[in-house]
Amino acid sequence: MHPDFWHQRWQQNQIGFHQHTPTPLLQKHWPALGVPAGARVFVPLCGKSLDMAWLAAQGHRVLGVELSRLAIEQFFAEHGLQPAIEDSRYGTHFRAGDIEIICGDAFGLDAELLASCSAVFDRAALIALPPALRRSYAGELQARLPAGCRGLLITLEYPQAERDGPPFAVQEQEVRELYADAWRVELRERRPIPADHPGFVNGVSSLQTAVYALQRR
C-alpha cells in the first residue's frame, strides 16, 4: 500500500484495525515461546498497538516501526510517556522506558539494526500488505532478523474474492510458502471470529484467525 493511504487513515481516525485491549491470542501463546525477560521484541507496522505496552510489562524491550508519526505520538501520549526523540538513517526514534518506536519505512531497516531483536510479534503487518509486498516483507525484512529469533504471527482467513484488503486474507499455505526458506512455522491455533465480534471484517461470509509460532533458522 502507498504510504499516503496509511497517513490518511490515521489523519481521519479510520483505524478500525486498532484494538483497545492487548491481543488475547498474544497473551495466550506468548508465554509458551520462552522469550526471556530483557529480550528485544520487534513489532513491525506497530501503529499505537497496546501489545507493545503488554510486551514491555512482561519485561521485554520493544522495537516498533511505524510510518505514521501521529500514531506514534498518540501511543506515548495515551500512556503518559514523554519520549526522547532523535533522528538516524532509519528515521525518527521515539524512546521512553523499554519502548522504542521508529517513525520510518520498515523495509529500510537493516540486519545491523535488527541484530539485537531475539523475538518478533506480527498481528497487523503481514495482513496489511498486498501479495507482492508480503513476499518482500517475509523474504527481505523478516529475513534480516537474526538466527534463533522466535515469535508469533497472527493472520486472518476469509474468502478474498468477497472484499478488497486491507486487511488481506492470508491462508496457511501462503504463510508456509513465505516463511519456508528461513523459518520453522508451527500453527498453534485457528479460531472463527463471529459476525457480531468487533473485529469482524465487514462484507465477508466467514472469518477466522490463525496463530503461528515462528523460529528463524
FILO-730099 format. One line per 4 residues: number of its first residue (from 0); their letters; for each residue z, x, y of N, C-alpha, C, CB. Coordinates in steps of 0.2 Angstrom, whole numbers, plus 5000, padded with zeros to 4 digits. Glycine has a CB too. Layout:
NUM = a = Z/X/Y/Z/X/Y/Z/X/Y/Z/X/Y ~ ... $
REM end
This chain:
0 = mhpd = 5000/5004/4994/5000/5000/5000/5000/5004/5006/5006/4995/5000 ~ 4997/5002/5012/4996/5006/5018/5003/5006/5021/4991/5003/5023 ~ 5006/5011/5024/5012/5011/5027/5013/5006/5032/5013/5018/5030 ~ 5008/5004/5036/5009/4999/5041/5011/4992/5037/5002/4997/5044 $
4 = fwhq = 5009/4991/5031/5011/4985/5028/5019/4985/5027/5008/4985/5021 ~ 5022/4990/5025/5029/4990/5024/5033/4990/5031/5031/4996/5020 ~ 5030/4994/5036/5033/4994/5043/5033/4987/5046/5029/4999/5048 ~ 5028/4983/5045/5028/4976/5047/5033/4972/5043/5021/4973/5046 $
8 = rwqq = 5034/4973/5037/5038/4969/5033/5045/4970/5036/5038/4971/5026 ~ 5047/4976/5037/5054/4977/5040/5055/4975/5047/5055/4985/5040 ~ 5050/4976/5051/5050/4973/5058/5051/4966/5058/5044/4976/5062 ~ 5047/4962/5054/5048/4955/5054/5053/4952/5049/5041/4952/5052 $
12 = nqig = 5057/4957/5046/5063/4955/5042/5060/4951/5036/5068/4951/5046 ~ 5054/4953/5034/5052/4949/5027/5053/4954/5022/5044/4948/5028 ~ 5060/4954/5020/5062/4959/5015/5066/4955/5009/5067/4964/5018 ~ 5062/4950/5006/5064/4947/5001/5066/4951/4995/5060/4941/4998 $
16 = fhqh = 5063/4957/4994/5065/4962/4989/5072/4965/4990/5060/4967/4989 ~ 5075/4964/4996/5082/4967/4997/5087/4963/4993/5083/4968/5004 ~ 5091/4966/4990/5097/4962/4986/5103/4963/4990/5098/4965/4979 ~ 5107/4958/4990/5113/4958/4994/5119/4960/4990/5115/4951/4997 $
20 = tptp = 5118/4962/4984/5123/4965/4980/5120/4971/4976/5126/4959/4975 ~ 5124/4975/4973/5121/4980/4969/5118/4977/4963/5126/4985/4967 ~ 5113/4981/4960/5109/4978/4954/5113/4977/4948/5103/4982/4953 ~ 5114/4971/4945/5118/4971/4939/5116/4975/4934/5119/4964/4937 $
24 = llqk = 5109/4976/4933/5107/4980/4927/5108/4987/4928/5099/4979/4926 ~ 5109/4989/4934/5111/4996/4936/5118/4997/4934/5110/4998/4943 ~ 5122/4993/4936/5129/4993/4934/5131/4993/4927/5133/4987/4938 ~ 5127/4989/4923/5127/4988/4916/5125/4995/4912/5124/4982/4913 $
28 = hwpa = 5119/4997/4914/5116/5003/4910/5117/5010/4912/5109/5001/4909 ~ 5119/5011/4919/5120/5017/4921/5126/5021/4917/5122/5017/4929 ~ 5131/5018/4916/5137/5022/4913/5134/5026/4906/5143/5018/4912 ~ 5130/5022/4902/5128/5025/4896/5124/5031/4897/5124/5020/4892 $
32 = lgvp = 5121/5033/4903/5117/5039/4904/5121/5045/4904/5113/5038/4910 ~ 5127/5044/4905/5132/5050/4905/5130/5055/4911/5131/5054/4899 ~ 5128/5052/4917/5127/5057/4923/5133/5059/4925/5122/5053/4928 ~ 5135/5065/4926/5141/5067/4928/5143/5066/4936/5142/5075/4927 $
36 = agar = 5149/5065/4937/5151/5065/4944/5148/5071/4948/5158/5064/4945 ~ 5146/5070/4954/5144/5075/4958/5136/5077/4957/5147/5082/4956 ~ 5133/5073/4952/5126/5074/4951/5122/5071/4957/5124/5071/4945 ~ 5116/5074/4959/5112/5071/4964/5107/5066/4961/5109/5076/4968 $
40 = vfvp = 5107/5060/4964/5103/5055/4961/5097/5053/4966/5107/5048/4960 ~ 5091/5054/4964/5085/5052/4968/5084/5045/4968/5079/5056/4966 ~ 5083/5042/4974/5081/5034/4974/5075/5034/4978/5087/5030/4977 ~ 5069/5033/4975/5063/5033/4979/5062/5026/4982/5057/5035/4975 $
44 = lcgk = 5059/5026/4988/5057/5020/4991/5063/5015/4992/5051/5016/4988 ~ 5068/5018/4994/5075/5015/4994/5077/5009/4998/5080/5020/4995 ~ 5073/5008/5004/5075/5003/5009/5082/5004/5011/5074/4996/5005 ~ 5086/4999/5011/5093/4999/5013/5097/4997/5007/5094/4995/5019 $
48 = sldm = 5095/4998/5001/5097/4996/4995/5105/4997/4994/5094/4999/4989 ~ 5109/4992/4992/5116/4993/4991/5117/4997/4985/5119/4986/4990 ~ 5112/4998/4981/5113/5003/4975/5115/5010/4977/5106/5003/4971 ~ 5112/5012/4983/5114/5019/4985/5122/5019/4986/5110/5021/4991 $
52 = awla = 5125/5014/4989/5132/5014/4990/5136/5014/4984/5134/5008/4995 ~ 5133/5010/4979/5136/5009/4972/5136/5016/4969/5133/5004/4968 ~ 5130/5019/4969/5130/5026/4966/5134/5031/4969/5122/5028/4966 ~ 5135/5031/4975/5139/5036/4979/5147/5034/4977/5139/5035/4986 $
56 = aqgh = 5148/5028/4976/5155/5026/4974/5157/5028/4967/5156/5018/4974 ~ 5152/5030/4963/5153/5032/4956/5154/5040/4956/5147/5030/4951 ~ 5154/5043/4962/5155/5050/4963/5148/5054/4963/5159/5052/4957 ~ 5143/5051/4964/5136/5054/4964/5134/5056/4971/5131/5050/4961 $
60 = rvlg = 5130/5061/4972/5127/5062/4979/5120/5059/4978/5126/5070/4980 ~ 5118/5055/4983/5112/5051/4983/5107/5054/4988/5114/5044/4985 ~ 5101/5055/4986/5095/5056/4990/5090/5051/4990/5092/5063/4988 ~ 5089/5047/4995/5084/5042/4996/5078/5044/5000/5087/5036/4998 $
64 = vels = 5073/5041/4999/5067/5042/5003/5064/5035/5005/5062/5047/5000 ~ 5062/5034/5011/5060/5028/5014/5056/5029/5020/5066/5023/5016 ~ 5050/5025/5020/5045/5025/5026/5048/5022/5032/5039/5021/5024 ~ 5052/5017/5032/5054/5013/5037/5061/5016/5040/5055/5006/5036 $
68 = rlai = 5061/5019/5046/5067/5021/5050/5071/5015/5051/5065/5024/5057 ~ 5069/5009/5052/5073/5003/5054/5077/5002/5048/5068/4997/5055 ~ 5074/5002/5042/5078/5001/5036/5084/5006/5035/5073/5001/5029 ~ 5082/5012/5036/5087/5017/5036/5093/5016/5041/5084/5024/5037 $
72 = eqff = 5091/5015/5047/5096/5014/5052/5100/5008/5050/5093/5013/5059 ~ 5097/5002/5048/5101/4997/5046/5106/4998/5040/5097/4991/5043 ~ 5104/5002/5035/5108/5004/5030/5115/5007/5032/5105/5009/5025 ~ 5114/5012/5036/5120/5016/5039/5124/5011/5043/5118/5022/5043 $
76 = aehg = 5121/5007/5048/5125/5003/5052/5129/4998/5048/5120/4999/5057 ~ 5126/4995/5043/5129/4990/5039/5135/4992/5035/5124/4986/5035 ~ 5135/4999/5034/5140/5002/5030/5145/5006/5035/5138/5007/5025 ~ 5144/5005/5041/5149/5008/5046/5149/5015/5046/5156/5005/5044 $
80 = lqpa = 5143/5018/5045/5142/5025/5044/5138/5028/5050/5139/5027/5038 ~ 5140/5033/5053/5137/5037/5058/5133/5043/5056/5141/5038/5064 ~ 5127/5043/5054/5124/5048/5051/5122/5054/5055/5117/5046/5047 ~ 5122/5060/5053/5119/5066/5056/5112/5066/5055/5123/5073/5054 $
84 = ieds = 5108/5068/5060/5101/5067/5060/5098/5074/5061/5098/5061/5064 ~ 5093/5076/5057/5089/5082/5058/5082/5081/5055/5093/5088/5056 ~ 5077/5085/5058/5071/5085/5055/5069/5091/5051/5066/5085/5061 ~ 5065/5090/5046/5062/5095/5042/5055/5094/5040/5066/5096/5035 $
88 = rygt = 5052/5098/5036/5045/5097/5035/5044/5091/5030/5042/5103/5031 ~ 5049/5088/5028/5049/5082/5024/5049/5075/5028/5054/5082/5018 ~ 5052/5076/5034/5053/5070/5038/5060/5071/5042/5053/5064/5034 ~ 5063/5065/5043/5069/5065/5047/5074/5063/5042/5069/5060/5053 $
92 = hfra = 5080/5067/5042/5085/5067/5037/5091/5063/5040/5087/5074/5034 ~ 5094/5058/5037/5100/5055/5039/5105/5056/5034/5098/5047/5040 ~ 5111/5059/5036/5116/5061/5031/5123/5058/5034/5116/5068/5030 ~ 5126/5055/5029/5133/5053/5030/5137/5053/5023/5134/5046/5034 $
96 = gdie = 5142/5057/5023/5146/5057/5016/5141/5060/5011/5148/5050/5015 ~ 5141/5056/5005/5137/5058/5000/5130/5055/5000/5141/5056/4993 ~ 5128/5052/5005/5121/5049/5005/5117/5052/5010/5122/5041/5007 ~ 5111/5054/5008/5106/5057/5012/5099/5053/5011/5105/5064/5011 $
100 = iicg = 5096/5050/5017/5090/5047/5016/5085/5050/5021/5091/5039/5018 ~ 5079/5052/5018/5074/5055/5022/5069/5049/5024/5070/5060/5017 ~ 5068/5049/5030/5063/5045/5033/5056/5048/5033/5064/5042/5040 ~ 5052/5047/5028/5046/5050/5027/5042/5048/5021/5047/5058/5026 $
104 = dafg = 5037/5051/5019/5032/5049/5014/5035/5052/5007/5025/5052/5015 ~ 5037/5048/5002/5039/5050/4996/5035/5055/4993/5041/5044/4991 ~ 5028/5054/4993/5023/5058/4990/5023/5065/4993/5016/5055/4990 ~ 5026/5066/4999/5027/5073/5002/5033/5077/5000/5027/5072/5010 $
108 = ldae = 5037/5074/4996/5042/5078/4993/5040/5083/4988/5048/5073/4991 ~ 5043/5089/4987/5040/5093/4983/5046/5095/4978/5038/5100/4986 ~ 5044/5099/4973/5048/5101/4967/5054/5105/4970/5045/5105/4962 ~ 5053/5109/4975/5059/5113/4978/5064/5108/4981/5056/5117/4984 $
112 = llas = 5062/5103/4984/5067/5098/4987/5071/5094/4981/5064/5093/4992 ~ 5067/5092/4976/5069/5088/4971/5073/5092/4965/5064/5084/4968 ~ 5073/5098/4965/5076/5103/4960/5083/5101/4959/5075/5110/4962 ~ 5086/5099/4964/5094/5098/4964/5095/5091/4961/5097/5098/4971 $
116 = csav = 5090/5087/4960/5091/5080/4958/5091/5080/4950/5086/5075/4960 ~ 5097/5078/4947/5098/5078/4940/5097/5071/4937/5104/5081/4938 ~ 5096/5066/4942/5096/5059/4940/5091/5055/4945/5103/5056/4939 ~ 5089/5050/4942/5084/5046/4946/5085/5038/4945/5077/5047/4945 $
120 = fdra = 5085/5034/4950/5085/5027/4949/5080/5024/4953/5092/5024/4952 ~ 5076/5020/4949/5070/5016/4952/5070/5009/4951/5063/5019/4950 ~ 5072/5005/4956/5072/4997/4955/5066/4994/4958/5078/4994/4957 ~ 5064/4997/4964/5059/4994/4968/5053/4999/4970/5062/4992/4974 $
124 = alia = 5052/5004/4967/5047/5009/4969/5041/5008/4965/5049/5016/4968 ~ 5041/5009/4958/5035/5008/4954/5032/5001/4955/5037/5009/4947 ~ 5036/4996/4955/5033/4989/4956/5031/4987/4963/5039/4984/4954 ~ 5032/4992/4967/5029/4991/4974/5022/4994/4975/5034/4994/4979 $
128 = lppa = 5020/4997/4970/5014/5001/4971/5008/4998/4967/5015/5008/4969 ~ 5002/4998/4969/4996/4996/4965/4995/5001/4960/4990/4995/4970 ~ 4990/4999/4955/4989/5003/4949/4988/5011/4951/4984/5001/4945 ~ 4983/5012/4955/4981/5019/4957/4987/5023/4959/4975/5020/4962 $
132 = lrrs = 4991/5020/4964/4997/5024/4966/5002/5024/4961/4999/5020/4973 ~ 5003/5019/4957/5008/5020/4951/5006/5026/4947/5008/5014/4947 ~ 5000/5028/4946/4998/5034/4942/5000/5040/4946/4990/5034/4941 ~ 4999/5040/4952/5001/5046/4956/5008/5047/4957/4998/5045/4963 $
136 = yage = 5012/5041/4957/5019/5041/4958/5022/5044/4951/5022/5034/4959 ~ 5020/5042/4945/5023/5044/4939/5020/5051/4938/5021/5040/4933 ~ 5014/5052/4939/5011/5059/4937/5012/5065/4941/5003/5058/4936 ~ 5013/5063/4948/5014/5068/4953/5021/5068/4955/5009/5067/4958 $
140 = lqar = 5023/5063/4959/5030/5063/4962/5036/5064/4957/5031/5057/4966 ~ 5036/5059/4952/5041/5060/4947/5041/5066/4943/5040/5054/4942 ~ 5035/5069/4942/5034/5075/4938/5037/5081/4942/5027/5076/4937 ~ 5039/5080/4948/5042/5086/4952/5049/5086/4951/5040/5085/4959 $
144 = lpag = 5052/5081/4947/5059/5081/4946/5060/5086/4940/5062/5074/4944 ~ 5066/5089/4940/5067/5095/4935/5068/5092/4928/5073/5099/4937 ~ 5067/5097/4923/5068/5096/4916/5075/5093/4915/5066/5102/4912 ~ 5076/5089/4911/5083/5086/4909/5085/5080/4914/5088/5091/4910 $
148 = crgl = 5081/5079/4919/5083/5074/4924/5083/5067/4920/5078/5073/4930 ~ 5088/5063/4921/5088/5056/4917/5089/5051/4922/5093/5057/4912 ~ 5088/5045/4920/5089/5039/4925/5087/5033/4922/5086/5040/4931 ~ 5086/5028/4926/5084/5021/4925/5078/5019/4929/5090/5016/4926 $
152 = litl = 5074/5015/4925/5068/5012/4929/5068/5005/4927/5061/5015/4926 ~ 5068/5000/4932/5068/4993/4931/5061/4990/4934/5074/4990/4935 ~ 5058/4986/4930/5052/4983/4931/5052/4976/4931/5046/4986/4926 ~ 5047/4973/4933/5045/4966/4932/5039/4964/4928/5045/4962/4939 $
156 = eypq = 5039/4959/4924/5034/4957/4920/5032/4950/4921/5035/4959/4912 ~ 5026/4949/4923/5023/4942/4924/5016/4942/4923/5026/4939/4931 ~ 5012/4936/4923/5005/4936/4922/5002/4939/4929/5002/4929/4920 ~ 5000/4945/4929/4997/4947/4936/4992/4943/4939/4995/4955/4935 $
160 = aerd = 4988/4940/4935/4982/4936/4937/4985/4930/4941/4978/4933/4932 ~ 4991/4928/4941/4994/4922/4944/4996/4924/4952/5000/4920/4941 ~ 4996/4930/4953/4998/4932/4960/4996/4939/4962/5005/4930/4962 ~ 4995/4940/4968/4995/4947/4970/5001/4950/4972/4990/4948/4977 $
164 = gppf = 5002/4957/4970/5008/4960/4972/5008/4963/4979/5009/4966/4967 ~ 5013/4966/4982/5019/4967/4978/5024/4962/4978/5022/4974/4981 ~ 5029/4962/4974/5030/4966/4968/5025/4965/4963/5037/4966/4965 ~ 5022/4971/4960/5017/4970/4954/5021/4970/4948/5013/4977/4955 $
168 = avqe = 5017/4967/4943/5019/4967/4936/5018/4973/4933/5016/4961/4932 ~ 5022/4976/4929/5021/4982/4926/5024/4981/4919/5025/4989/4929 ~ 5019/4981/4914/5021/4980/4907/5023/4986/4903/5015/4976/4903 ~ 5027/4985/4898/5029/4991/4894/5024/4996/4892/5033/4988/4888 $
172 = qevr = 5018/4993/4890/5013/4998/4888/5011/5003/4894/5007/4994/4886 ~ 5011/5000/4900/5009/5004/4906/5015/5009/4907/5008/5000/4912 ~ 5021/5007/4907/5026/5011/4908/5026/5017/4903/5033/5008/4907 ~ 5025/5016/4897/5024/5021/4892/5018/5026/4893/5024/5018/4885 $
176 = elya = 5013/5023/4895/5007/5027/4897/5008/5032/4903/5001/5023/4898 ~ 5011/5029/4908/5013/5033/4914/5017/5038/4913/5015/5028/4919 ~ 5022/5037/4909/5028/5042/4908/5027/5046/4901/5034/5039/4908 ~ 5022/5045/4897/5022/5048/4891/5022/5056/4891/5016/5045/4887 $
180 = dawr = 5018/5058/4895/5017/5066/4895/5023/5070/4897/5012/5067/4900 ~ 5028/5067/4901/5033/5071/4904/5040/5068/4903/5032/5072/4911 ~ 5040/5062/4900/5047/5059/4900/5048/5056/4893/5048/5054/4905 ~ 5054/5055/4891/5056/5051/4885/5058/5044/4888/5062/5054/4881 $
184 = velr = 5055/5039/4885/5056/5032/4888/5059/5028/4882/5049/5029/4890 ~ 5065/5025/4884/5068/5020/4879/5069/5013/4883/5075/5023/4877 ~ 5066/5008/4880/5068/5001/4883/5075/5000/4881/5063/4996/4880 ~ 5079/4998/4886/5086/4996/4885/5087/4989/4885/5090/5000/4890 $
188 = errp = 5083/4985/4889/5084/4978/4889/5078/4975/4892/5091/4976/4893 ~ 5077/4969/4890/5072/4964/4893/5075/4957/4894/5065/4964/4889 ~ 5075/4954/4899/5078/4948/4900/5074/4943/4905/5085/4948/4903 ~ 5074/4937/4903/5070/4932/4908/5074/4931/4914/5069/4925/4904 $
192 = ipad = 5070/4930/4919/5073/4928/4926/5071/4920/4927/5070/4932/4932 ~ 5076/4916/4927/5075/4909/4928/5072/4907/4934/5081/4905/4926 ~ 5068/4901/4935/5064/4900/4941/5069/4898/4947/5060/4894/4939 ~ 5075/4896/4945/5080/4895/4951/5084/4901/4953/5085/4889/4948 $
196 = hpgf = 5082/4907/4950/5086/4913/4952/5083/4915/4959/5085/4918/4947 ~ 5087/4918/4963/5085/4920/4970/5080/4926/4969/5091/4923/4974 ~ 5080/4930/4964/5075/4935/4963/5068/4933/4960/5078/4940/4959 ~ 5067/4926/4959/5061/4924/4955/5055/4925/4960/5062/4917/4953 $
200 = vngv = 5050/4927/4957/5044/4928/4961/5040/4922/4961/5039/4934/4958 ~ 5039/4919/4967/5035/4913/4968/5028/4913/4966/5036/4911/4975 ~ 5026/4908/4963/5019/4907/4961/5017/4910/4954/5015/4911/4966 ~ 5022/4911/4950/5021/4914/4943/5024/4909/4938/5024/4921/4942 $
204 = sslq = 5021/4908/4932/5024/4904/4927/5029/4906/4923/5018/4902/4923 ~ 5030/4913/4923/5036/4916/4919/5037/4923/4922/5034/4916/4912 ~ 5043/4925/4922/5045/4931/4925/5051/4934/4920/5047/4931/4932 ~ 5050/4941/4919/5056/4944/4916/5056/4951/4918/5055/4944/4908 $
208 = tavy = 5062/4954/4918/5064/4961/4920/5065/4965/4914/5069/4961/4925 ~ 5063/4971/4914/5064/4976/4909/5068/4982/4912/5058/4978/4905 ~ 5072/4985/4908/5076/4991/4910/5074/4997/4905/5084/4990/4910 ~ 5072/5003/4907/5071/5008/4903/5075/5014/4905/5063/5010/4904 $
212 = alqr = 5078/5018/4900/5081/5024/4901/5076/5030/4901/5087/5025/4896 ~ 5076/5034/4905/5071/5040/4906/5075/5046/4905/5067/5039/4912 ~ 5071/5051/4902/5074/5058/4902/5068/5063/4903/5078/5060/4896 ~ 5068/5067/4908/5062/5072/4909/5063/5077/4903/5063/5075/4916 $
216 = r = 5057/5079/4900/5056/5084/4895/5056/5091/4899/5050/5083/4891 $
REM end
